[in-house]
Amino acid sequence: MSNFDLIKEADQSFVAGTYGRFPVAIEKGNNATCYDFDGKEYIDFSSGIGVNSLGFCDKEWIAAVTAQLNSLQHISNLYYTKPCTDAAKLLCEKTGMKKVFFSNSGAESNEGAIKCARKYSYEKYGDGRSKVITLVNSFHGRTVTTLAATGQDVFHRFFFPFTEGFEFVPANDISELKKALDGTVCAVMVELIQGEGGVMPLDVDYVKELESICNENDIIFIVDEVQTGVGRTGELFAFQHFGISPDIVTTAKGIGGGLPLGCVIFGEKTESVFSAGDHATTFGGNPVATAGAAHILSRMDRAFLDEVRAKGDYMRKRIMRMPHVVGIDGLGLMMGVRLDETVKSADVVKKGIEKGALLLTAKAKVRLLPPLTISYEEIDKGLASMADALSEL
């Protein structure tokens, strides 16, 4: 039996079957290049679904994490730690936000944001003002509550009863949003680019009017940046492209660089809503994870973010020349490639593996989320593999 066959057999014997895995087992990698157990090379345009912001095995990140591991791997949140405060300080300084709660994932971050919005409203207005409006086609997580907040019917199965208090309105339609404001709404939560929903950006004018409506009605404006945050779009956070100031921003994925970490970032209106005992998690603010996060954030200066934009532009120009490609949505190094009707995104991903490129789907689109540190040499190699895959479909 090959190494892959042994791994696959053990996985199917002992790991819960909640994932539809591709027939690949990755053994090792460096930046955007990785290898399976047979030594086959792949260019990773997925970065663990937007997680490996600095790619595989970044030496400086490893050094920061290892130094912390050799000092203190964990202590409860009953005590202070320097990495936690370092990462929170960088997040606030780079965004203009005020406070940070560290969680372990995007779903947990969104749960924290929902709790904060409901407490804010309850303390100020009393009972009966707890509804959260989200958008049709949104995705906010896989817990029972964040599934309830997700505006896709396909996720609203099996796990009944879902948490109540959510309503969905179409994206980019202010009139429908206004109709939903019936005096029971405490928050509006949106992704500025719907990732799992198909890499669908919101209109700038819509987002700005949405912010104004929230401010006028004292409704908490939550921006879910689990996938768009931490440099992915060419700004530290996507909301900085839109010229807005959310009340709460959530993020995860790229902030940990490969370690489990999420954040709820509070603006001025919400910074003091939570008090001791209102919210907690055992591993939130873990010293090792936040040491890695502080290093990642310290790297993301203007030059770094401008390079993300430049790489995104470089890739878009070349992808638009490929067979079956009719357009590209997204910002920076978050791309949703629109295809003609003769090919399916899932088939492109399967063929890409054969050709040595790890790609993602986002509904009918091919989604690209490469490491932000990907080299131009790796880009060229990965795009050549992607073009080969498309040309054979």
C-alpha positions as CSV (number, residue, x, y, z in Angstrom):
1,M,0.0,0.0,0.0
2,S,1.2,3.5,-0.8
3,N,1.6,6.2,1.9
4,F,-1.5,7.9,0.5
5,D,-3.6,4.7,0.6
6,L,-2.6,4.1,4.2
7,I,-3.5,7.6,5.2
8,K,-6.8,7.4,3.4
9,E,-7.7,4.1,4.9
10,A,-6.9,5.3,8.5
11,D,-8.9,8.5,7.8
12,Q,-11.9,6.6,6.7
13,S,-11.6,4.3,9.6
14,F,-11.2,6.8,12.4
15,V,-12.1,10.4,11.2
16,A,-15.7,11.5,11.1
17,G,-16.8,11.6,7.5
18,T,-17.8,15.3,7.4
19,Y,-15.6,16.3,4.5
20,G,-15.6,15.4,0.9
21,R,-11.8,15.1,0.5
22,F,-9.9,15.2,-2.8
23,P,-7.6,12.2,-3.4
24,V,-4.5,14.0,-2.2
25,A,-2.5,13.9,1.0
26,I,-0.1,16.9,1.4
27,E,3.1,16.1,3.3
28,K,5.1,19.4,3.4
29,G,5.3,22.8,1.9
30,N,7.1,26.1,1.6
31,N,5.3,29.4,0.9
32,A,2.8,28.6,-1.9
33,T,4.5,25.3,-3.0
34,C,3.7,22.0,-1.4
35,Y,4.2,18.3,-2.1
36,D,2.3,15.1,-1.6
37,F,3.7,11.8,-0.2
38,D,4.8,10.8,-3.8
39,G,6.8,14.0,-4.2
40,K,4.3,15.6,-6.7
41,E,4.5,19.4,-6.6
42,Y,1.5,21.6,-6.3
43,I,1.0,25.4,-6.3
44,D,-1.5,26.2,-3.5
45,F,-4.0,28.8,-4.6
46,S,-6.2,28.0,-1.6
47,S,-4.0,28.7,1.5
48,G,-6.1,26.4,3.6
49,I,-9.2,28.4,2.6
50,G,-7.6,31.7,3.3
51,V,-5.8,30.6,6.5
52,N,-2.1,30.4,5.5
53,S,-1.7,34.2,5.0
54,L,2.1,33.8,5.1
55,G,2.1,30.5,3.2
56,F,3.6,27.2,4.4
57,C,6.3,27.3,7.0
58,D,7.2,31.0,7.0
59,K,10.5,31.1,8.9
60,E,9.9,34.4,10.7
61,W,6.4,33.2,11.8
62,I,7.8,29.9,13.0
63,A,10.4,31.7,15.0
64,A,7.8,33.9,16.7
65,V,5.6,30.9,17.5
66,T,8.5,28.7,18.6
67,A,9.9,31.4,20.9
68,Q,6.5,31.6,22.6
69,L,6.2,27.8,22.8
70,N,9.5,27.7,24.6
71,S,8.3,30.3,27.1
72,L,4.6,29.7,27.8
73,Q,2.2,27.7,25.7
74,H,-1.0,28.4,27.7
75,I,-2.3,30.1,30.8
76,S,-5.9,30.8,31.6
77,N,-7.6,34.1,30.9
78,L,-7.6,34.8,34.6
79,Y,-4.1,36.2,34.0
80,Y,-2.5,38.7,31.6
81,T,-0.2,37.6,28.8
82,K,2.0,39.8,26.6
83,P,1.2,38.2,23.2
84,C,-2.5,38.7,23.7
85,T,-2.1,42.4,24.4
86,D,0.4,42.8,21.7
87,A,-1.9,41.4,19.0
88,A,-4.9,43.3,20.3
89,K,-2.9,46.6,20.3
90,L,-1.8,46.1,16.7
91,L,-5.4,45.3,15.6
92,C,-6.7,48.5,17.3
93,E,-3.9,50.7,16.0
94,K,-4.2,49.5,12.5
95,T,-8.0,49.7,12.3
96,G,-9.1,52.6,14.6
97,M,-11.2,50.1,16.5
98,K,-11.1,50.1,20.4
99,K,-11.1,46.6,21.9
100,V,-10.6,42.9,20.9
101,F,-12.0,39.6,22.2
102,F,-10.0,36.6,21.0
103,S,-11.9,33.4,20.1
104,N,-10.8,30.3,18.2
105,S,-12.7,30.5,14.9
106,G,-14.9,32.6,12.6
107,A,-18.1,31.0,13.8
108,E,-17.2,31.7,17.4
109,S,-16.3,35.3,16.5
110,N,-19.7,35.8,14.9
111,E,-21.4,34.3,17.9
112,G,-19.6,36.8,20.1
113,A,-20.7,39.7,17.8
114,I,-24.3,38.6,18.0
115,K,-24.2,38.3,21.7
116,C,-22.7,41.8,22.0
117,A,-25.3,43.4,19.8
118,R,-28.1,41.8,21.7
119,K,-26.7,42.9,25.0
120,Y,-26.2,46.4,23.8
121,S,-29.8,46.6,22.6
122,Y,-31.3,44.9,25.7
123,E,-29.5,47.2,28.1
124,K,-30.5,50.3,26.2
125,Y,-34.0,49.4,24.9
126,G,-35.1,46.4,26.9
127,D,-36.7,43.2,25.7
128,G,-38.1,42.7,22.1
129,R,-35.3,44.3,20.1
130,S,-33.1,41.3,19.4
131,K,-33.5,40.6,15.7
132,V,-30.3,40.4,13.5
133,I,-30.6,41.1,9.8
134,T,-28.2,39.3,7.5
135,L,-28.1,39.0,3.7
136,V,-29.4,36.4,1.3
137,N,-26.5,34.2,0.2
138,S,-24.5,35.0,3.3
139,F,-22.4,32.5,5.3
140,H,-21.5,33.2,8.9
141,G,-20.5,29.8,10.3
142,R,-21.6,26.2,11.2
143,T,-22.8,26.4,14.8
144,V,-26.5,26.3,15.4
145,T,-26.7,30.1,15.8
146,T,-24.4,31.0,12.9
147,L,-26.2,28.6,10.6
148,A,-29.4,30.4,11.6
149,A,-27.6,33.7,10.6
150,T,-26.6,32.2,7.3
151,G,-28.8,33.3,4.4
152,Q,-28.7,30.1,2.3
153,D,-31.5,27.5,2.5
154,V,-29.1,24.6,1.9
155,F,-27.7,25.1,5.4
156,H,-31.1,25.2,7.1
157,R,-31.7,21.4,7.3
158,F,-31.5,18.6,9.9
159,F,-30.4,20.6,12.9
160,F,-33.7,22.0,14.0
161,P,-34.6,24.0,15.9
162,F,-32.3,26.8,14.9
163,T,-31.7,29.8,17.0
164,E,-34.5,32.3,16.4
165,G,-34.2,36.0,15.7
166,F,-32.7,36.3,12.2
167,E,-34.1,37.7,9.0
168,F,-32.6,37.7,5.5
169,V,-32.8,40.5,3.0
170,P,-31.3,40.7,-0.6
171,A,-27.9,42.2,-1.0
172,N,-27.6,45.6,-2.5
173,D,-31.3,46.4,-2.0
174,I,-31.7,49.2,0.5
175,S,-35.5,49.3,0.1
176,E,-35.8,45.7,1.3
177,L,-33.6,46.4,4.2
178,K,-35.7,49.4,5.2
179,K,-38.8,47.2,5.1
180,A,-37.3,44.9,7.7
181,L,-36.6,47.7,10.2
182,D,-39.7,47.1,12.3
183,G,-38.5,48.2,15.7
184,T,-37.3,44.7,16.6
185,V,-33.8,44.9,15.0
186,C,-30.7,45.2,17.0
187,A,-28.0,44.5,14.4
188,V,-27.2,44.1,10.7
189,M,-24.4,41.7,9.9
190,V,-22.9,41.5,6.4
191,E,-19.8,40.2,4.5
192,L,-18.5,42.9,2.2
193,I,-17.5,40.2,-0.2
194,Q,-19.6,37.1,0.2
195,G,-17.0,34.3,0.1
196,E,-18.8,31.0,0.4
197,G,-21.7,32.6,-1.4
198,G,-19.7,32.9,-4.6
199,V,-17.2,35.8,-4.1
200,M,-19.9,38.4,-4.4
201,P,-18.8,42.0,-3.5
202,L,-21.4,44.4,-2.1
203,D,-21.8,47.8,-3.9
204,V,-19.9,50.7,-2.2
205,D,-23.0,53.0,-2.2
206,Y,-25.1,50.3,-0.7
207,V,-22.6,49.7,2.1
208,K,-22.3,53.4,2.9
209,E,-26.1,53.9,3.0
210,L,-26.4,50.7,5.2
211,E,-23.9,52.3,7.6
212,S,-25.9,55.5,7.7
213,I,-29.2,53.7,8.4
214,C,-27.6,51.7,11.2
215,N,-26.2,54.9,12.8
216,E,-29.5,56.7,12.4
217,N,-31.5,53.9,14.1
218,D,-28.8,52.9,16.7
219,I,-28.5,49.5,15.1
220,I,-25.2,47.7,15.6
221,F,-23.4,47.4,12.2
222,I,-21.4,44.1,12.2
223,V,-19.0,43.3,9.4
224,D,-18.0,39.7,9.0
225,E,-14.4,39.7,7.8
226,V,-13.6,36.0,8.6
227,Q,-12.4,35.5,5.0
228,T,-11.7,39.1,3.8
229,G,-9.6,40.2,6.8
230,V,-5.9,40.4,7.5
231,G,-4.6,41.7,4.2
232,R,-6.6,39.4,1.9
233,T,-8.1,42.2,-0.2
234,G,-5.1,44.6,-0.2
235,E,-6.2,46.4,2.9
236,L,-5.8,45.0,6.4
237,F,-9.6,44.7,6.4
238,A,-12.1,45.0,3.5
239,F,-14.1,47.7,5.3
240,Q,-11.2,50.0,4.8
241,H,-11.8,49.9,1.1
242,F,-15.4,51.2,1.7
243,G,-14.6,54.2,3.9
244,I,-16.9,53.0,6.8
245,S,-16.5,52.5,10.5
246,P,-18.4,49.4,11.7
247,D,-19.4,48.9,15.3
248,I,-18.1,45.3,15.3
249,V,-15.7,43.5,13.0
250,T,-15.2,39.8,13.2
251,T,-12.3,37.9,11.7
252,A,-10.4,34.5,11.9
253,K,-8.6,32.4,9.2
254,G,-5.6,34.5,8.2
255,I,-5.1,36.1,11.6
256,G,-3.8,32.8,12.9
257,G,-1.6,32.0,10.0
258,G,-2.4,28.3,10.5
259,L,-3.2,28.2,14.2
260,P,-6.8,28.4,15.4
261,L,-7.6,32.0,16.2
262,G,-10.5,34.4,15.7
263,C,-11.3,37.9,16.9
264,V,-14.3,40.1,17.7
265,I,-13.1,43.7,17.3
266,F,-15.2,46.4,18.9
267,G,-15.7,50.0,17.9
268,E,-16.4,52.9,20.2
269,K,-20.1,52.1,20.6
270,T,-19.5,48.5,21.6
271,E,-16.2,48.5,23.4
272,S,-17.7,48.4,26.9
273,V,-20.7,46.3,26.3
274,F,-19.2,43.1,27.6
275,S,-18.2,42.9,31.2
276,A,-16.5,40.1,33.3
277,G,-18.5,36.9,32.9
278,D,-20.5,37.9,29.8
279,H,-18.4,36.0,27.3
280,A,-15.4,33.7,27.5
281,T,-13.5,30.8,25.9
282,T,-10.8,28.6,27.3
283,F,-8.3,29.0,24.5
284,G,-9.1,32.6,23.4
285,G,-6.0,34.7,23.3
286,N,-3.8,31.7,23.6
287,P,-0.2,33.0,23.9
288,V,1.2,30.9,21.0
289,A,-1.6,31.7,18.6
290,T,-1.5,35.4,19.5
291,A,2.3,35.5,19.2
292,G,1.9,34.3,15.7
293,A,-0.9,36.8,15.0
294,A,1.2,39.7,16.4
295,H,4.0,38.7,14.0
296,I,1.6,38.6,11.0
297,L,0.1,42.0,11.8
298,S,3.5,43.5,12.3
299,R,4.4,42.4,8.7
300,M,1.3,44.0,7.1
301,D,2.5,47.5,6.4
302,R,1.5,49.7,3.4
303,A,4.2,48.1,1.2
304,F,3.0,44.6,2.0
305,L,-0.6,45.4,1.3
306,D,0.3,47.3,-1.9
307,E,2.1,44.1,-3.0
308,V,-1.1,42.1,-2.4
309,R,-3.0,44.4,-4.7
310,A,-0.2,44.2,-7.3
311,K,-0.2,40.4,-7.3
312,G,-3.9,40.3,-7.6
313,D,-3.8,42.6,-10.6
314,Y,-1.1,40.5,-12.2
315,M,-3.1,37.3,-11.7
316,R,-6.3,38.8,-13.0
317,K,-4.8,40.0,-16.3
318,R,-3.4,36.5,-17.0
319,I,-6.5,34.6,-15.9
320,M,-8.7,36.7,-18.2
321,R,-6.8,35.2,-21.1
322,M,-7.6,31.6,-20.1
323,P,-10.2,29.4,-21.9
324,H,-13.7,29.5,-20.5
325,V,-13.1,32.6,-18.3
326,V,-15.7,35.3,-18.6
327,G,-14.9,37.5,-15.6
328,I,-13.4,37.8,-12.2
329,D,-14.9,39.2,-9.0
330,G,-13.3,40.1,-5.7
331,L,-10.4,42.3,-4.4
332,G,-6.7,41.8,-3.9
333,L,-5.9,38.1,-3.6
334,M,-9.5,37.1,-3.1
335,M,-10.8,36.1,-6.6
336,G,-13.9,34.4,-7.9
337,V,-13.4,33.4,-11.5
338,R,-16.6,33.3,-13.6
339,L,-16.8,30.6,-16.2
340,D,-18.8,30.1,-19.3
341,E,-21.7,27.6,-19.2
342,T,-19.7,24.7,-20.8
343,V,-17.6,24.0,-17.7
344,K,-18.3,23.5,-14.0
345,S,-16.1,24.9,-11.2
346,A,-15.8,21.5,-9.5
347,D,-14.4,19.9,-12.6
348,V,-11.9,22.7,-12.9
349,V,-10.7,22.1,-9.3
350,K,-10.4,18.3,-10.0
351,K,-8.5,18.9,-13.2
352,G,-6.3,21.5,-11.5
353,I,-5.1,18.8,-9.0
354,E,-4.0,16.6,-11.9
355,K,-2.1,19.6,-13.3
356,G,-0.5,20.6,-10.0
357,A,-2.7,23.5,-8.8
358,L,-4.8,23.5,-5.7
359,L,-8.0,25.6,-6.4
360,L,-11.3,26.1,-4.6
361,T,-14.9,26.5,-5.7
362,A,-17.4,29.2,-4.6
363,K,-20.6,27.9,-6.1
364,A,-20.3,28.3,-9.9
365,K,-17.0,30.1,-9.7
366,V,-13.4,28.9,-9.2
367,R,-12.1,30.7,-6.1
368,L,-8.5,31.7,-5.6
369,L,-7.1,32.6,-2.1
370,P,-3.4,32.2,-2.5
371,P,-0.9,33.0,0.3
372,L,-0.4,36.7,0.5
373,T,3.4,36.0,0.3
374,I,3.1,34.0,-2.9
375,S,6.1,34.7,-5.3
376,Y,5.6,35.7,-8.9
377,E,7.4,32.6,-9.9
378,E,4.8,30.5,-8.0
379,I,2.0,32.6,-9.5
380,D,3.3,31.9,-13.0
381,K,3.7,28.2,-12.3
382,G,0.2,27.9,-10.7
383,L,-1.5,29.9,-13.4
384,A,0.1,27.7,-16.1
385,S,-1.3,24.6,-14.4
386,M,-4.7,26.3,-14.1
387,A,-4.7,27.2,-17.8
388,D,-3.8,23.6,-18.7
389,A,-6.7,22.4,-16.7
390,L,-9.1,24.8,-18.3
391,S,-7.9,24.0,-21.8
392,E,-8.7,20.3,-21.3
393,L,-12.3,20.9,-20.3
